[in-house]
């Protein structure tokens, strides 16, 4: 299949697309406690109250993954479930 940049950009910003972003703080953290992440699943009760806020302005992008669950037409009578994904590691 030929690469089509406008089509790939449309896929990237599809409302069903999801991203996992890996950030590395520029300053080392003195503690190994849990970091509160916006949009993350709730922590278990054993970690409750230990979360620290992370300064996203003071972090470097280490890598990311994008993924999207979708269905594709087949030659048969039913569609098939698929996942599109891409992972990128950034060398800082």
C-alpha positions in Angstrom: 0.0 0.0 0.0 1.2 3.4 -0.9 1.9 5.9 1.9 -0.5 8.9 1.9 0.4 11.6 4.4 -3.0 13.3 4.6 -4.7 9.9 5.1 -2.2 9.0 7.8 -2.8 12.3 9.6 -6.5 11.7 9.5 -6.0 8.3 11.1 -3.7 9.8 13.8 -6.3 12.3 14.8 -9.3 9.9 14.5 -11.6 10.4 17.6 -11.1 6.7 18.4 -7.3 7.0 18.5 -5.6 6.7 21.9 -2.1 7.6 23.0 0.2 6.4 25.7 2.9 9.1 26.3 6.1 8.3 28.2 7.6 11.4 29.9 10.9 11.6 31.7 11.3 14.3 34.3 14.3 16.5 33.7 15.1 16.6 37.4 15.4 13.3 39.3 12.6 12.6 41.8 13.8 12.1 45.4 10.9 9.7 46.0 9.6 6.6 44.3 6.0 7.2 45.3 3.2 7.0 42.8 2.8 10.0 40.4 -0.7 11.2 39.7 -1.4 11.1 35.9 -4.3 12.9 34.4 -6.7 10.5 32.7 -5.1 7.4 34.3 -7.0 4.7 36.0 -7.6 5.1 39.8 -4.9 3.8 42.1 -5.5 1.0 44.5 -6.3 2.0 48.1 -2.8 1.1 49.3 -1.4 4.0 47.2 -4.2 6.4 48.2 -2.8 9.8 49.4 0.7 9.1 48.2 0.3 10.5 44.7 2.5 13.4 43.7 1.7 15.8 40.9 4.2 15.8 38.0 5.2 19.1 36.3 4.6 18.3 32.6 6.3 21.6 31.6 9.5 20.2 33.2 9.6 16.8 31.4 11.0 15.4 28.2 9.1 13.2 25.8 10.8 9.7 26.0 8.4 8.0 23.6 4.8 7.3 22.7 2.4 4.7 21.4 -0.7 5.3 19.5 -3.4 2.7 18.9 -7.0 2.5 17.6 -9.5 -0.4 17.8 -11.6 -0.7 14.6 -13.3 -3.1 12.3 -12.4 -3.9 8.7 -14.6 -5.3 6.0 -13.8 -8.8 4.8 -14.7 -10.8 1.7 -17.0 -12.8 3.9 -20.4 -11.8 5.5 -18.9 -10.4 8.7 -16.4 -7.7 9.6 -13.2 -8.5 11.6 -12.0 -6.6 14.6 -8.5 -5.0 14.2 -6.0 -2.8 16.1 -3.8 -0.3 14.5 -0.8 0.7 16.5 2.5 2.5 16.3 5.2 2.9 18.9 8.1 5.5 18.8 11.1 5.8 21.1 12.8 9.1 21.2 16.5 9.3 21.9 17.1 12.3 24.1 
